[in-house]
Amino acid sequence: MKGPPSGSEVMRVLGSLGVVAVIGYVILAAKLGVAFAIPVGVIGSLAATLALRGPLGQYLLGRGPAHDPGAEQVTGQLLGEMDDLRNRVQELEERVDFSERLLASHSRPPEQ
């Protein structure tokens, strides 16, 4: 199973989409004229700027989401609970093994 895409793969895909978008824009601008090209170019540039200044831009720069110390504390608590549960399951496995051995020894006929 393949993991999440690397930064270079994401940049390659976004770069390709950007090139396709620019080519499409140029073709439409040539066919529809200046009345189309200027407003759509300005709105598209503003939208791209806003999108890249947000979480998408942070991800692309490799900064990722902001560090949340509360989430780390909750994660530590959950890991502690998992360790406790793991220990309890291990103890129950030992008890079941002991019970199985005890039952197996009582079910055998006595040796004479």
Contact map, one row per residue, 1 for C-alpha under 8 A:
1110000000000000000000000000000000000000000000000000000000000000000000000000000000000000000000000000000000000000
1111000000000000000000000000000000000000000000000000000000000000000000000000000000000000000000000000000000000000
1111100000000000000000000000000000000000000000000000000000000000000000000000000000000000000000000000000000000000
0111110000000000000000000000000000000000000000000000000000000000000000000000000000000000000000000000000000000000
0011111011000000000000000000000000000000000000000000000000000000000000000000000000000000000000000000000000000000
0001111111000000000000000000000000000000000000000000000000000000000000000000000000000000000000000000000000000000
0000111111100000000000000000000000000000000000000000000000010100000000000000000000000000000000000000000000000000
0000011111110000000000000000000000000000000000000000000000000000000000000000000000000000000000000000000000000000
0000111111111000000000000000000000000000000000000000000000000000000000000000000000000000000000000000000000000000
0000111111111100000000000000000000000000000000000000000000010000000000000000000000000000000000000000000000000000
0000001111111110000000000000000000000000000000000000000000010000000000000000000000000000000000000000000000000000
0000000111111111000000000000000000000000000000000000000000000000000000000000000000000000000000000000000000000000
0000000011111111100000000000000000000000000000000000000000000000000000000000000000000000000000000000000000000000
0000000001111111110000000000000000000000000000000000000000000000000000000000000000000000000000000000000000000000
0000000000111111111000000000000000000000000000000000000000000000000000000000000000000000000000000000000000000000
0000000000011111111100000000000000000000000000000000000000000000000000000000000000000000000000000000000000000000
0000000000001111111110000000000000000000000000000000000000000000000000000000000000000000000000000000000000000000
0000000000000111111111000000000000000000000000000000000000000000000000000000000000000000000000000000000000000000
0000000000000011111111100000000000000000000000000000000000000000000000000000000000000000000000000000000000000000
0000000000000001111111110000000000000000000000000000000000000000000000000000000000000000000000000000000000000000
0000000000000000111111111000000000000000000000000000000000000000000000000000000000000000000000000000000000000000
0000000000000000011111111100000000000000000000000000000000000000000000000000000000000000000000000000000000000000
0000000000000000001111111110000000000000000000000000000000000000000000000000000000000000000000000000000000000000
0000000000000000000111111111000000000000000000000000000000000000000000000000000000000000000000000000000000000000
0000000000000000000011111111100000001000000000000000000000000000000000000000000000000000000000000000000000000000
0000000000000000000001111111110000000000000000000000000000000000000000000000000000000000000000000000000000000000
0000000000000000000000111111111000000000000000000000000000000000000000000000000000000000000000000000000000000000
0000000000000000000000011111111110001000000000000000000000000000000000000000000000000000000000000000000000000000
0000000000000000000000001111111111011000000000000000000000000000000000000000000000000000000000000000000000000000
0000000000000000000000000111111110000000000000000000000000000000000000000000000000000000000000000000000000000000
0000000000000000000000000011111110000000000000000000000000000000000000000000000000000000000000000000000000000000
0000000000000000000000000001111111111000000000000000000000000000000000000000000000000000000000000000000000000000
0000000000000000000000000001111111111000000000000000000000000000000000000000000000000000000000000000000000000000
0000000000000000000000000000100111111100000000000000000000000000000000000000000000000000000000000000000000000000
0000000000000000000000000000000111111110000000000000000000000000000000000000000000000000000000000000000000000000
0000000000000000000000000000100111111111000000000000000000000000000000000000000000000000000000000000000000000000
0000000000000000000000001001100111111111100000000000000000000000000000000000000000000000000000000000000000000000
0000000000000000000000000000000001111111110000000000000000000000000000000000000000000000000000000000000000000000
0000000000000000000000000000000000111111111000000000000000000000000000000000000000000000000000000000000000000000
0000000000000000000000000000000000011111111100000000000000000000000000000000000000000000000000000000000000000000
0000000000000000000000000000000000001111111110000000000000000000000000000000000000000000000000000000000000000000
0000000000000000000000000000000000000111111111000000000000000000000000000000000000000000000000000000000000000000
0000000000000000000000000000000000000011111111100000000000000000000000000000000000000000000000000000000000000000
0000000000000000000000000000000000000001111111110000000000000000000000000000000000000000000000000000000000000000
0000000000000000000000000000000000000000111111111000000000000000000000000000000000000000000000000000000000000000
0000000000000000000000000000000000000000011111111100000000000000000000000000000000000000000000000000000000000000
0000000000000000000000000000000000000000001111111110000000000000000000000000000000000000000000000000000000000000
0000000000000000000000000000000000000000000111111111000000000000000000000000000000000000000000000000000000000000
0000000000000000000000000000000000000000000011111111100000000000000000000000000000000000000000000000000000000000
0000000000000000000000000000000000000000000001111111110000000000000000000000000000000000000000000000000000000000
0000000000000000000000000000000000000000000000111111111110000000000000000000000000000000000000000000000000000000
0000000000000000000000000000000000000000000000011111111111000000000000000000000000000000000000000000000000000000
0000000000000000000000000000000000000000000000001111111111000000000000000000000000000000000000000000000000000000
0000000000000000000000000000000000000000000000000111111111000000000000000000000000000000000000000000000000000000
0000000000000000000000000000000000000000000000000011111111100001100000000000000000000000000000000000000000000000
0000000000000000000000000000000000000000000000000011111111110000000000000000000000000000000000000000000000000000
0000000000000000000000000000000000000000000000000011111111111000000000000000000000000000000000000000000000000000
0000000000000000000000000000000000000000000000000001111111111111100000000000000000000000000000000000000000000000
0000000000000000000000000000000000000000000000000000001111111111100000000000000000000000000000000000000000000000
0000001001100000000000000000000000000000000000000000000111111110000000000000000000000000000000000000000000000000
0000000000000000000000000000000000000000000000000000000011111111000000000000000000000000000000000000000000000000
0000001000000000000000000000000000000000000000000000000001111111000000000000000000000000000000000000000000000000
0000000000000000000000000000000000000000000000000000000001111111100000000000000000000000000000000000000000000000
0000000000000000000000000000000000000000000000000000001001101111110000000000000000000000000000000000000000000000
0000000000000000000000000000000000000000000000000000001001100011111000000000000000000000000000000000000000000000
0000000000000000000000000000000000000000000000000000000000000001111100000000000000000000000000000000000000000000
0000000000000000000000000000000000000000000000000000000000000000111110000000000000000000000000000000000000000000
0000000000000000000000000000000000000000000000000000000000000000011111110000000000000000000000000000000000000000
0000000000000000000000000000000000000000000000000000000000000000001111111000000000000000000000000000000000000000
0000000000000000000000000000000000000000000000000000000000000000000111111100000000000000000000000000000000000000
0000000000000000000000000000000000000000000000000000000000000000000111111110000000000000000000000000000000000000
0000000000000000000000000000000000000000000000000000000000000000000111111111000000000000000000000000000000000000
0000000000000000000000000000000000000000000000000000000000000000000011111111100000000000000000000000000000000000
0000000000000000000000000000000000000000000000000000000000000000000001111111110000000000000000000000000000000000
0000000000000000000000000000000000000000000000000000000000000000000000111111111000000000000000000000000000000000
0000000000000000000000000000000000000000000000000000000000000000000000011111111100000000000000000000000000000000
0000000000000000000000000000000000000000000000000000000000000000000000001111111110000000000000000000000000000000
0000000000000000000000000000000000000000000000000000000000000000000000000111111111000000000000000000000000000000
0000000000000000000000000000000000000000000000000000000000000000000000000011111111100000000000000000000000000000
0000000000000000000000000000000000000000000000000000000000000000000000000001111111110000000000000000000000000000
0000000000000000000000000000000000000000000000000000000000000000000000000000111111111000000000000000000000000000
0000000000000000000000000000000000000000000000000000000000000000000000000000011111111100000000000000000000000000
0000000000000000000000000000000000000000000000000000000000000000000000000000001111111110000000000000000000000000
0000000000000000000000000000000000000000000000000000000000000000000000000000000111111111000000000000000000000000
0000000000000000000000000000000000000000000000000000000000000000000000000000000011111111100000000000000000000000
0000000000000000000000000000000000000000000000000000000000000000000000000000000001111111110000000000000000000000
0000000000000000000000000000000000000000000000000000000000000000000000000000000000111111111000000000000000000000
0000000000000000000000000000000000000000000000000000000000000000000000000000000000011111111100000000000000000000
0000000000000000000000000000000000000000000000000000000000000000000000000000000000001111111110000000000000000000
0000000000000000000000000000000000000000000000000000000000000000000000000000000000000111111111000000000000000000
0000000000000000000000000000000000000000000000000000000000000000000000000000000000000011111111100000000000000000
0000000000000000000000000000000000000000000000000000000000000000000000000000000000000001111111110000000000000000
0000000000000000000000000000000000000000000000000000000000000000000000000000000000000000111111111000000000000000
0000000000000000000000000000000000000000000000000000000000000000000000000000000000000000011111111100000000000000
0000000000000000000000000000000000000000000000000000000000000000000000000000000000000000001111111110000000000000
0000000000000000000000000000000000000000000000000000000000000000000000000000000000000000000111111111000000000000
0000000000000000000000000000000000000000000000000000000000000000000000000000000000000000000011111111100000000000
0000000000000000000000000000000000000000000000000000000000000000000000000000000000000000000001111111110000000000
0000000000000000000000000000000000000000000000000000000000000000000000000000000000000000000000111111111000000000
0000000000000000000000000000000000000000000000000000000000000000000000000000000000000000000000011111111100000000
0000000000000000000000000000000000000000000000000000000000000000000000000000000000000000000000001111111110000000
0000000000000000000000000000000000000000000000000000000000000000000000000000000000000000000000000111111111000000
0000000000000000000000000000000000000000000000000000000000000000000000000000000000000000000000000011111111100000
0000000000000000000000000000000000000000000000000000000000000000000000000000000000000000000000000001111111110000
0000000000000000000000000000000000000000000000000000000000000000000000000000000000000000000000000000111111110000
0000000000000000000000000000000000000000000000000000000000000000000000000000000000000000000000000000011111111000
0000000000000000000000000000000000000000000000000000000000000000000000000000000000000000000000000000001111111000
0000000000000000000000000000000000000000000000000000000000000000000000000000000000000000000000000000000111111100
0000000000000000000000000000000000000000000000000000000000000000000000000000000000000000000000000000000001111110
0000000000000000000000000000000000000000000000000000000000000000000000000000000000000000000000000000000000011111
0000000000000000000000000000000000000000000000000000000000000000000000000000000000000000000000000000000000001111
0000000000000000000000000000000000000000000000000000000000000000000000000000000000000000000000000000000000000111
